[in-house]
Amino acid sequence: MNQAVAASQSTLGSRVVRSRRRENITGWLWASPWILGFLIFTLGPMIASIYYSFTDFPVISPPVWIGLENYQTMLSGDKIIGQALKVTTVYAVVSIPLNLSVGFFLAILLNQPIRGVTVWRTVYYMPAVISGVAVALLWQWIFNTDFGLANWLLDLLGIQGPRWLLDPAWALPALIIMSLWGVGGGMIINLAGLQGVPSQLYEAAEIDGAGPWRRFLTVTVPMVSPVIFFNLVMGIIGALQTFTQAFIMTGGGPQKATHFYMLHLYNNAFVWLKMGYAAALAWVLFIYILALTLVVIRSSSAWVYYEGELRRG
């Protein structure tokens, strides 16, 4: 009897092992297209770019190993990279808080029980899904000095409009204003966060005598802080990789007032055929973005509120 039970358990165990093995194989097969795509189109090019960053690679001839020369050129021989870093950083420092605040403000407005709120949410979100080139061409017309919409509206108010994209003092501010076109993406995320705030918290705060502003600071902002944190990190990553607007609308001008880092990288890679130097520029940008992102992540413990973690603590 004991031998039969043991044989039955052994058979059952082998069936379980075979079943798990089939499940694992099936899982890997389903995941294999993504894994292959990642290895071929992401990890592979990244490894190759590390190698190319230490070479002189003019594309039309094989790469030649030159060690750290590309990185030394950034520090001493490239007279444009400083301007590219300055333009990109100024754009990020101004546009990120602007987009965060406007997106949060719109989310609060569209979280109110008003008639047709679904239509308004759609209207504000739709611009975020339009192609970058199409948006750049649209705003190039809006900022046109002679017949653009922006100067036409200013003229109605009796204000002489600037030359926008033709003026070094106004070209970068124009692109910062244009960045608000895609604020709908962050707005939707903020709206989802606002709708997840328990109404009991507002009721308790109101009973304690907190006014609207006090409830906003003590309830809304802490509860939505993880969403703000996410939008901030994504904003940093996106702003420091700005390219399409400058490439289509200004070409980096006037007088390199909109010469973004990514545009400088593109010119080195595909205009001047300095692919090795462009690879080095790409890795410096990667480190720059990574460092800023890590700083934000490390600082999040001081201002991001996670209810579940506090409850466990």
N, C-alpha and C positions, 0 to 999 in steps of 0.2 A: 504493500500500500504506500509506504513512504517513498519507494523507488518510483512509483507511478506519479506521485505528487511532484517529486523532484524533476522528473522528465517533463511533466506538464509545465512547470514553472520555467524550466530551461527553454522549452519551445516558445512559451509566451515572451520570455526575455529576448530571445533572438528575433522574434517578430517585431518587438518594440524597437530594437536596435536597427533593424532593416527599415522600419517605417521612418524613424528619425533620420536615417541616412538618406532616404528618398526625399524627405522634406528639405534637408539641407541642400541636396543637389538641385532640387527644384528651385529653392530660394536663390542659390547662386546663379542658376541659369537665367532667372528673371532679372537678377541684378546685373548680369554680365554686360548688357548693352551700355548701361551707365558706367560701369567700371572700365570697359574698353574705351568709351568716349573720354572719360577722365584721364586715363593713361595716355591716350594718343593726342588729344587736343588740349589738355591742360598741364598735366604733370610733365609730359615729354617736352613740350615747348619751354616750360619753366626751366627744366634742367639744361636744355640747349642754350637758353638765354644766359644762364650763369656762365657757361663756357664762352659764349660769344662776347660777354662783357669783358673778358680778358684778352680779346683778340682785336686785330685790325681786319674788319670784314666788310669790304666794299660791295658785297652781294655778287658782282659780276666775276669775282675771282675767289679762290678758297681763302678761308680765314687764316691769319698768321698770328701766332701767340705773341703778345706784347706785355703780358703781366698786368701790373697796376697802372699802366700808362693812361688808360681811359679815365680812371678815377683821379689821377693826378691832373689831367686836363681840366676836369671840372673845377678843381681848386685854384688853378692858376691860368690855364689857357683859354677857357671859355668865357668870353666877355658878356654873353647873353644870358647865361644860366641864372645869374643873380637877379636880373630883371624878371625872368620867368618865374622864379621862386617868389619874388615880391608880389607880382601881379596875382599869382595863384593864391598866396596866403591872404592878401587883402580881400580878394573876392570871397574866400571861404569865411574869413572872420566877420564880414558884413552880411553875406547872403545866408549863412546858416542860421544865426539868431533871427534874422528877418523872416525866413521861411518857417522856422519853428513857431514864432509868435503869431504870425498871420494864420498858419494852419491850425493852431490851437484856438485862436479867436473864432475862426470860421466854424470849427467843430462845436464850440460852445453855442454859437448862434443856431446851427443846424441841429442841435440837440433839444431845441425848444419845441413844444407842442404847437406848431403853427400850421396853417393850411398850406397844402402843396409842398410840404417839407421834402418829400421824396424827389420831386422835380428839381428843387433847388440843390439837393445833394448831387443829383446827376449832372446838373449844369456846372457846378463847381469842380466835379471830379473829371469830367470828360476831357478837358485840356491836357490832363496828365498822361493820357494814353495816345496822344498824337505824336507822330514821328518827329525826331529831333531836327532833321533837315527841313521838313515842312514848317516847323515852328520858327526856325532860324530865318527862313525866307519871309514868313509873315511879319516877324518883328523887324526885319530889315526894311520892309515897306513902312511899318509903323514909325520907325525912327528916321525915315527919309527927311532930309532937311527941307526940300522944296514942297513935296506934296504928301508927307507922312501924316498919319492920324494924330500922333502925339503933338506935333507943332500946330496942327489945325485946331485941336482942342485948346491949346494954350493961347492961340490967336483969338479964339472966341472970348477968352478972359482978359484980353488986352495985354498978354505977356509975349514978349519976343522969345520964341523957342530957340534952344541951342542947336548947334550943328551935330549933336549926338555922336554918331559913329565916326564923324570926320574931325572931331575935336578931342585931342588927347586928354583933356580934363573931364570930358563927359562920356567917353567911350566905355570905360569900365563901369561907371555908375549905370549906364544904359543896360549893360549885360546883367548887372545885379538886379535891376528892376525887372528885366526879362525873366530872371530865375523864378519870380513869383508865379509865372505861368503854370508851373508844375506843382503848385502848392496843394493841389487836390489829393495827391497821393498820401501825403502826411496827414491831411485833414481827415481822410477816411479812417486811418489808423487811430488818430486821436478820438474820433467819434466812437469807434468801437470801445476804446478805453473808457470814455465818459459813460457810455451805456452800461458798463460793467460795474460802476460805482453803486453800492447798495443805497437805496433811498433811505433806509433806516439811519444811516450816518448823518444825512442832512436833517432828518427829523430830530435826532438827538441833539445836534448842534443848535438847531433853532430853538429847542426847548431850553437849552442852556443860555439863550440870549444872544447867540452869534448872528450878526447881520450877514447880508449877501457877500460882502468882501471878505469877512472873517471866515465864512463857510468855504469860500473859494480857496483861501490860503491854507486852511487847516484840514479840509476834507478833499476837495477836488484835486489840488496839485499833488499832495502825497499819494493819493490813490492812482493817479494817472502817471506818476513819475517813471514807472518802468516803460511806458509808451514813449514818453519824452526822451528817455535814455536811448531807446531803440532808434527813434528818429534822428537823434543827435549823432549817433555812430554812423548811421547810413548817410546822413548829410555830410559828414566829414569825408567819408569815402567817395561820395559822388562829387562834391565840390572840388576836391583836389585833383580829380580826373576830368575836369571840364575841358572840352575840346571842340565839339561841333559848332557851338555858337561863334567862337573866335575864328574857326576855320572857314565857315560859310560867310559870316557877316563882315569881318574886318581883316582877316588874314594875319592877325597879330598887331595891326596898326590901330590908329595912326601913331607913328613914332614909337612903336612897340608898347603902346599903352595897354594892349590886350594880348600881349604875347605870353600865353599861358604855358605852363611847364609841359603839358601834353602836346601842345602845338610845336614846341621846341623839339620834343622827342620825335614827333612825326617828321619834321623837316630833316632831322639828322638821319632818320631811317630811310625815308622814301624820296626825299628831294636831293639831299647831298650824299646819299648812299653810304652813310657811316653806320652800318648796322651794329657793329661792335660797340661803338660809343652810345648808340641809342639803347642797346641792351643794358649798358651800365647806368644810363639815365633812368631806365625803367626800374632797376633794382634800388636805386637811391630813392625814387618816389615810393616804392613799396615799403622801404624801411621808414620813411617819413610818415606815411599813413599809418603803419603799424605802431610806431612810437606814440603818435597822437591818440590812436584808438586805445592803446594800453593805458595812457594817462587818464582818459575818460573812464575806462573800466575801473581803474584803481580808485578814482575819486567817487565812483557811484555809491560806495558804501556810506558816504556822508550825506547823500541827498536822495537816493533812490529807495523807496519804501516797498518792501516785499512782505505782505501780510502773513503769508504762510510761514516764512522764516521766523518772524517775530513770535508767532504763536508757538512754534516748536521750541523757540528759546525760552 
